[in-house]
């Protein structure tokens, strides 16, 4: 499965920001429990990592999320305001995964699925909403620039794990 990085439109970014704003407002007015932020962070980081899984299922899902949000967002925004928000944003890639980094991302996705299945309804929404937002926002030049150390961190963790498994501690 080979794919290329597809960018996000301004409308898709606005939809992602709206999803995040809904959950952040609920968090802000609902007691501000740190555990609720963890579900949001887990979803967003997994969404960010999905954008660098270009040849895999994560990358494909991230591309589908951007296309769906761009289409729906463009229609909703143009219907609401009469303006076109379907213009593409400047894109950037977070980087590339090494085979060891890919293993770490795989384990993080497994943890995401386990967390999702064990979560209550509200946490499921937080996880899915921020996963969706991460898949969209993390291909924009600004957000990718802010998270440029993430692939190196994941690749380093994977290499450390491999070295430990091979006895090269």
N, C-alpha and C positions, 0 to 999 in steps of 0.2 A: 504494500500500500504506500504509494509515494504521493506526496502533496506538496504544495508550496504555501508560503505564508500569505494568507489573504488578510487584507487590512480591514479596519473597522470604519464605518461611516460615522459622521457626527451624530446622526440619529441613533445608531446602535450604542454609542457612548452615553448619550442622554438616557436611553432606556436602562443601561447598566447603572448609571448614577442614581436614577429614580428608584431602582430596586434596592440599592444600598441605602438610600435615604429612608425608605420605608422601614427597613429593619433597624437602622441606627436610631431612628426616632423612637421606635418601640423600645429599644434598649435604653435610650436616654430617659424616657418617661416611666419606664418600668422597674426602676431600682438600680440600674447600672451594674448588674452582676458581672464580674470578670469572666465567669464560666460561659456566659452568653457570647462574649467577645471571642472566646476560643473557637467556637463553632464557625463564626464569621471568618476568622483568620485562617482556619483550616480549609474552608471552602475557597477563599481567595487565593491562597498559596497553591492549592491543587489546580485551580483555574489558570494561574500564571504558568505553572509547570506544564500544563496541557498544551500551551501555545508553543513550547519548544519540542514537543513530541511530533515533529512534522511527518514522519513516516508511519505513525501508529494511530490507534483508535483515539487516544487523547487529542491529538492534533486534528483529526477529522471532526471530532465532536466540537472542538473549539471553533473550527471554521464554520460548522453548521450553526453554532450559537451566534456567531457574528453575522452570518447571512440572514438568519431568522430575525434577529434584533434589528438589523438594518432595514429589512423589508417592512416589518411591523412598525418600527419606529418612524421610518420615513412616511408611511401612510398616516399614522396617528398624528404626527407633528404637522404634516402638511394639511390634514383635515382640520386640526385644531387651530392652527395659526395662519394657514394660507401661504406659508413659506416652505422652501425646499431645504430639508436638513439631511439630504442623502449624499452630501459631499464627502469624499473620502478624507480621512485624517492621515497625517504623516505617520508612516509605520516604521517600526524597528523590531528587531528580534532580541530576545533576552540572551541568546547565545545558542550553544550546542551542548548536547549531553554526550558524555563518554558512555561506554557500555556499563561501567560501574555506576555512573549517575543515573542511567536508565533503570538500573536495578533499584536504586533508592526511590525513584519516582514510582516505579511499580509498587513497592511496599507502601508508599504514601497513599496511592490510590486504593490499595487493599484496605488500609486503615480508614480511608474515607468511606468506603462501602460498608465496613463494619460499623463505623460511627453512625452512618446514616440509618442503617437497619436498627440500631439500638436506641436511636434518638426519639424524643417525643416529637409531636407534630410541629411545635414552634422551632425546635432545633433543626428539624429536617428542612424547614423553610429557610432558615439562616444558612445552612450548609449549601443547599441548592442555589439560593439566590446569590451568594457570594462566589460560588463556583462559576456561575453564569457570568457574573460581573468580571471576575478575574480573566475568564476566557476572552472577553471583549476588550477590556481596558489595557491588558498587558501587551497588546501588539501596537499600541500607540507609542509614538516616540518618547513622550514625556514619562509615562509610567514605566516603560521598558528601561529608560535611562535611570529611573530611581531604583529599579530592582536589578541592575546589571550584575551585582555580585551573587545573585541567587543560583545561577547555573554552576558557578565555580564552587559554591558551598556544597551543593548537591553532589557534584563530581568528586569533590574532596572527601565527603562522607562515604561515598561509594568506594573510593580507592582505599580509604582507611579500613573499611569493612572487608574488602578483598584481601588486603595485607594481613589483617587479623586472621581471616580464615585460612590463609596460606602459611601462617606462622611467621610472618615477617614483621612482628610488632616492634 
